[in-house]
């Protein structure tokens, strides 16, 4: 069951919270306060913006490349082991890596897959499930996004030899 309603943080949201830059979150926090557990393309980015505005610095998949050690953690502890073993695996993400950057909330993949682990480790965390009414419209939107990103990361990873782009291409496999 999804946990109940949360109260806005008493901390001050960044002054530009409508266009909050995830790289601004710096001070470590003691645990996740809110995690969005909806699939990508179900309003997770809008949820992240709203959480930022409420005072919860939020990590969205969109911002992974801005935080190289967070992307490296997902790559080394989740994506790469699954690819090497040729088996689907949840791996062992280090959530403290995210918290060390000052994020008290996170949305979208891959964190949305870890509801059970997060609810056990952070019992006071609230979870928000975002949905899309039309599954076919969701799939079309998600597939278009995934194809566009995969094509871009393949070019960046192969030609430009950019490490963060290579890691993102592993994530999209």
Residue frames relative to the residue before (quaternion, step in Angstrom):
aa qw qx qy qz dx dy dz
X 1.0000 0.0000 0.0000 0.0000 0.00 0.00 0.00
X 0.4646 -0.6613 0.5149 0.2857 3.54 -1.08 0.76
X 0.4591 -0.6947 0.4826 0.2716 3.57 -0.89 0.95
X 0.7001 -0.5675 0.3031 0.3100 3.52 -1.28 0.61
X 0.7773 -0.3515 0.2850 0.4371 3.47 -1.41 -0.23
X 0.2518 -0.7588 0.5784 0.1621 3.57 -1.10 0.64
X 0.3908 -0.6871 0.5613 0.2451 3.53 -1.27 0.45
X 0.5628 -0.6016 0.4366 0.3615 3.59 -1.01 0.72
X 0.5692 -0.5990 0.4539 0.3334 3.52 -1.17 0.70
X 0.4340 -0.6757 0.5225 0.2865 3.55 -1.17 0.55
X 0.5195 0.6179 -0.4312 0.4031 3.58 1.27 -0.13
X 0.5385 -0.6320 0.4573 0.3185 3.53 -1.22 0.48
X 0.3988 -0.6997 0.5392 0.2464 3.58 -0.84 0.95
X 0.6167 -0.5278 0.4063 0.4195 3.59 -1.14 0.48
X 0.5925 -0.6153 0.3857 0.3488 3.59 -1.00 0.80
X 0.7347 0.3391 -0.2168 0.5461 3.58 1.11 -0.59
X 0.1031 0.8759 -0.4685 0.0525 3.56 1.12 0.72
X 0.5904 0.5649 -0.3909 0.4236 3.62 1.07 -0.43
X 0.7754 0.1957 -0.1274 0.5867 3.59 1.13 -0.54
X 0.0766 0.8594 -0.4992 0.0801 3.54 1.08 0.82
X 0.2770 -0.7415 0.5947 0.1410 3.56 -0.95 0.96
X 0.4395 -0.7338 0.4527 0.2519 3.58 -0.52 1.17
X 0.6078 0.5665 -0.3692 0.4162 3.60 1.08 -0.47
X 0.5541 0.6169 -0.3869 0.4033 3.62 1.26 -0.19
X 0.5832 0.5718 -0.3845 0.4302 3.62 1.16 -0.44
X 0.0452 0.8463 -0.5252 0.0767 3.59 -0.49 1.14
X 0.6964 0.4772 -0.3013 0.4432 3.62 0.81 -0.86
X 0.4862 -0.6753 0.4619 0.3071 3.61 -0.79 0.98
X 0.1945 -0.7557 0.6144 0.1163 3.56 -1.18 0.64
X 0.5570 -0.6690 0.4011 0.2853 3.56 -1.20 0.56
X 0.8084 -0.1198 0.0630 0.5728 3.61 1.17 -0.05
X 0.6007 -0.5513 0.4270 0.3911 3.53 -1.25 0.35
X 0.2755 -0.7501 0.5820 0.1510 3.55 -1.06 0.85
X 0.7947 0.0115 0.0370 0.6057 3.60 1.03 -0.85
X 0.0037 -0.7740 0.6332 -0.0040 3.56 -1.04 0.84
X 0.3070 -0.7295 0.5851 0.1763 3.54 -0.94 0.97
X 0.1478 -0.8289 0.5378 0.0438 3.56 -0.68 1.09
X 0.4363 0.6821 -0.4726 0.3478 3.58 1.18 0.46
X 0.5800 -0.5615 0.4602 0.3695 3.54 -1.25 0.45
X 0.6309 -0.5096 0.4239 0.4032 3.54 -1.27 0.40
X 0.7938 0.2834 -0.2511 0.4759 3.54 -1.22 0.65
X 0.6020 0.5290 -0.3848 0.4579 3.58 1.16 0.59
X 0.7070 -0.4344 0.2582 0.4947 3.57 1.21 0.44
X 0.3372 0.7708 -0.4882 0.2320 3.59 1.20 0.31
X 0.6401 0.5158 -0.3448 0.4531 3.61 0.97 -0.71
X 0.6487 0.5004 -0.3109 0.4818 3.59 0.98 -0.83
X 0.6206 0.5256 -0.3377 0.4738 3.58 1.02 -0.75
X 0.6438 0.5246 -0.3188 0.4568 3.59 0.96 -0.83
X 0.6453 0.5100 -0.3181 0.4714 3.57 0.97 -0.82
X 0.6546 0.5094 -0.3112 0.4638 3.58 0.97 -0.86
X 0.6563 0.5061 -0.3134 0.4637 3.60 0.94 -0.85
X 0.6129 0.5354 -0.3417 0.4700 3.58 1.04 -0.76
X 0.6691 0.5106 -0.2958 0.4518 3.55 0.91 -0.93
X 0.6791 0.4745 -0.2762 0.4873 3.58 1.14 -0.65
X 0.6319 -0.5781 0.3194 0.4056 3.58 1.28 0.05
X 0.5818 0.5453 -0.3838 0.4657 3.58 1.24 0.32
X 0.2935 -0.7492 0.5596 0.1985 3.64 -0.25 1.15
X 0.1208 -0.8504 0.5116 -0.0226 3.55 -0.54 1.25
X 0.2604 -0.7352 0.6087 0.1451 3.53 -1.00 0.95
X 0.0692 -0.7619 0.6440 0.0048 3.54 -0.88 1.07
X 0.6543 -0.5148 0.3746 0.4081 3.58 -1.11 0.58
X 0.5855 0.6089 -0.3507 0.4043 3.55 1.08 -0.78
X 0.7447 0.4131 -0.2049 0.4825 3.58 1.12 -0.70
X 0.3668 0.7558 -0.4868 0.2391 3.63 1.19 0.07
X 0.6691 0.5185 -0.3167 0.4279 3.58 0.90 -0.86
X 0.6239 0.5410 -0.3383 0.4513 3.60 1.21 -0.41
X 0.7369 0.3173 -0.1720 0.5716 3.57 1.27 -0.32
X 0.2014 -0.8582 0.4580 0.1146 3.55 0.41 1.28
X 0.6787 0.4768 -0.3323 0.4490 3.63 0.91 -0.66
X 0.5990 0.5204 -0.3690 0.4839 3.62 1.15 -0.44
X 0.6518 0.4920 -0.3129 0.4850 3.60 0.94 -0.85
X 0.6425 0.5169 -0.3251 0.4630 3.59 0.97 -0.80
X 0.6180 0.5390 -0.3461 0.4558 3.61 1.00 -0.77
X 0.6714 0.4771 -0.3047 0.4784 3.62 0.85 -0.93
X 0.6534 0.5284 -0.3170 0.4396 3.58 0.95 -0.88
X 0.7642 0.4097 -0.2098 0.4519 3.56 0.71 -1.11
X 0.7669 0.3790 -0.2065 0.4750 3.60 1.01 -0.69
X 0.7778 0.2822 -0.1689 0.5356 3.59 1.20 -0.31
X 0.7676 0.4063 -0.2403 0.4336 3.61 0.42 -1.20
X 0.7195 0.4683 -0.2725 0.4345 3.59 0.63 -1.12
X 0.6596 0.4969 -0.3445 0.4465 3.68 0.79 -0.81
X 0.6420 0.5160 -0.3236 0.4657 3.59 1.03 -0.74
X 0.6629 0.4973 -0.3032 0.4704 3.58 0.96 -0.85
X 0.6694 0.5034 -0.3035 0.4543 3.60 0.88 -0.92
X 0.7173 0.4361 -0.2545 0.4800 3.60 0.91 -0.87
X 0.2954 -0.7781 0.4890 0.2612 3.57 1.31 -0.35
X 0.5962 0.4950 -0.3756 0.5083 3.51 1.12 0.83
X 0.4921 -0.6245 0.5064 0.3337 3.54 -1.07 0.69
X 0.0674 0.7970 -0.5893 0.1142 3.53 -0.74 1.11
X 0.4361 -0.6878 0.5166 0.2645 3.55 -1.07 0.73
X 0.3102 -0.7660 0.5095 0.2397 3.59 1.17 -0.41
X 0.4327 -0.6733 0.5299 0.2805 3.55 -1.30 -0.32
X 0.1054 -0.8255 0.5514 0.0592 3.59 0.22 1.19
X 0.3429 -0.7084 0.5830 0.2015 3.54 -1.17 0.71
X 0.2477 -0.8129 0.5123 0.1238 3.56 -0.01 1.30
X 0.5703 0.6050 -0.3795 0.4060 3.59 1.16 -0.53
X 0.5554 0.5949 -0.3911 0.4298 3.60 1.16 -0.50
X 0.6637 0.4874 -0.2923 0.4863 3.58 1.02 -0.83
X 0.6702 0.5062 -0.2942 0.4561 3.57 0.90 -0.94
X 0.6113 0.5765 -0.3463 0.4172 3.59 1.06 -0.71
X 0.6640 0.4804 -0.2961 0.4906 3.57 1.22 -0.42
X 0.5979 -0.6080 0.3499 0.3879 3.58 1.25 0.09
X 0.4739 0.6517 -0.4643 0.3675 3.59 1.20 0.20
X 0.1361 -0.7907 0.5920 0.0760 3.59 -0.78 0.99
X 0.7448 0.2395 -0.1707 0.5990 3.55 1.34 0.03
X 0.0245 -0.7772 0.6285 0.0173 3.56 -1.25 0.47
X 0.0793 -0.7917 0.6055 0.0170 3.55 -1.14 0.72
X 0.7673 0.3699 -0.2844 0.4399 3.54 -1.35 0.32
X 0.6735 -0.4739 0.3716 0.4287 3.54 -1.33 -0.15
X 0.6217 -0.1493 -0.7608 -0.1111 1.52 -2.20 1.10
X 0.4818 0.7090 -0.4361 0.2738 3.62 1.15 -0.32
X 0.5758 0.6121 -0.3785 0.3880 3.61 1.09 -0.60
X 0.6322 0.5559 -0.3261 0.4301 3.60 1.17 -0.49
X 0.7099 0.5005 -0.2351 0.4361 3.58 1.22 -0.42
X 0.1336 0.8349 -0.5207 0.1181 3.58 1.11 0.68
X 0.6816 0.5066 -0.3084 0.4285 3.60 0.77 -1.00
X 0.6879 0.4762 -0.2815 0.4699 3.58 0.84 -0.98
X 0.6705 0.5053 -0.2976 0.4545 3.58 0.95 -0.89
X 0.6751 0.4926 -0.3101 0.4533 3.60 0.90 -0.85
X 0.6428 0.5040 -0.3221 0.4785 3.58 1.14 -0.56
X 0.7190 0.4534 -0.2489 0.4642 3.57 0.89 -0.97
X 0.7816 0.1855 -0.0813 0.5900 3.60 1.09 -0.76
X 0.1356 -0.8615 0.4827 0.0806 3.61 0.41 1.19
X 0.6773 0.4780 -0.3053 0.4686 3.62 1.16 -0.39
X 0.4628 0.6859 -0.4381 0.3514 3.59 1.29 -0.08
X 0.2746 -0.7293 0.6041 0.1668 3.54 -1.13 0.76
X 0.2200 -0.7803 0.5770 0.0990 3.56 -1.09 0.74
X 0.1491 -0.7811 0.6043 0.0496 3.54 -0.97 0.95
X 0.1793 -0.7797 0.5949 0.0782 3.55 -0.73 1.11
X 0.1205 -0.7724 0.6210 0.0561 3.56 -0.71 1.12
X 0.1041 -0.7978 0.5938 0.0133 3.55 -1.04 0.86
X 0.2544 -0.7080 0.6271 0.2019 3.52 -1.32 0.25
X 0.5065 -0.7023 0.4056 0.2929 3.59 -0.73 1.02
X 0.7809 0.2982 -0.1491 0.5283 3.57 0.89 -0.90
X 0.3511 -0.7738 0.4860 0.2043 3.62 -0.33 1.21
X 0.6401 0.5206 -0.3366 0.4537 3.61 1.02 -0.67
X 0.6438 0.4973 -0.3211 0.4848 3.60 1.01 -0.76
X 0.6215 0.5323 -0.3405 0.4631 3.58 1.04 -0.77
X 0.6832 0.4941 -0.3016 0.4453 3.59 0.79 -1.00
X 0.6406 0.5220 -0.3257 0.4595 3.58 0.95 -0.83
X 0.6614 0.5016 -0.2964 0.4723 3.58 0.94 -0.90
X 0.6764 0.4939 -0.2909 0.4625 3.58 0.88 -0.96
X 0.6677 0.5084 -0.3050 0.4501 3.59 0.86 -0.93
X 0.6368 0.5209 -0.3245 0.4667 3.61 0.96 -0.85
X 0.6620 0.4981 -0.3004 0.4726 3.57 0.93 -0.90
X 0.6773 0.5037 -0.2981 0.4458 3.60 0.84 -0.94
X 0.6472 0.5071 -0.3194 0.4711 3.60 0.96 -0.81
X 0.6667 0.5043 -0.3087 0.4537 3.59 0.87 -0.91
X 0.6787 0.4700 -0.2958 0.4806 3.59 0.91 -0.86
X 0.6489 0.5261 -0.3293 0.4401 3.60 0.91 -0.86
X 0.6486 0.5081 -0.3247 0.4645 3.60 0.93 -0.81
X 0.6659 0.5031 -0.2970 0.4640 3.58 0.93 -0.89
X 0.6978 0.4626 -0.2906 0.4632 3.60 0.85 -0.91
X 0.6052 0.5431 -0.3697 0.4495 3.61 1.05 -0.58
X 0.6463 0.4959 -0.3165 0.4860 3.58 0.99 -0.77
X 0.6905 0.4849 -0.2817 0.4567 3.59 0.83 -0.99
X 0.6866 0.4824 -0.2907 0.4597 3.58 0.93 -0.88
X 0.7322 0.4452 -0.2449 0.4536 3.57 0.93 -0.84
X 0.7733 0.3625 -0.1887 0.4847 3.57 0.75 -1.01
X 0.7782 0.3771 -0.1902 0.4648 3.56 0.75 -1.05
X 0.2762 -0.8012 0.4865 0.2124 3.59 1.29 -0.33
X 0.3099 0.7456 -0.5227 0.2736 3.58 0.96 0.86
X 0.4641 -0.7244 0.4400 0.2574 3.59 -0.62 1.14
X 0.6873 0.4755 -0.3100 0.4532 3.61 0.83 -0.88
X 0.6202 0.5186 -0.3422 0.4788 3.59 1.13 -0.56
X 0.6216 0.5305 -0.3384 0.4665 3.59 1.04 -0.77
X 0.6520 0.5109 -0.3154 0.4630 3.58 0.96 -0.85
X 0.6432 0.5096 -0.3211 0.4727 3.57 0.99 -0.79
X 0.6377 0.5167 -0.3408 0.4584 3.61 0.99 -0.72
X 0.6008 0.5356 -0.3579 0.4734 3.62 1.11 -0.62
X 0.6312 0.5450 -0.3198 0.4499 3.57 0.98 -0.89
X 0.7210 0.4617 -0.2532 0.4504 3.58 0.93 -0.88
X 0.4909 0.6404 -0.4521 0.3802 3.59 1.20 -0.17
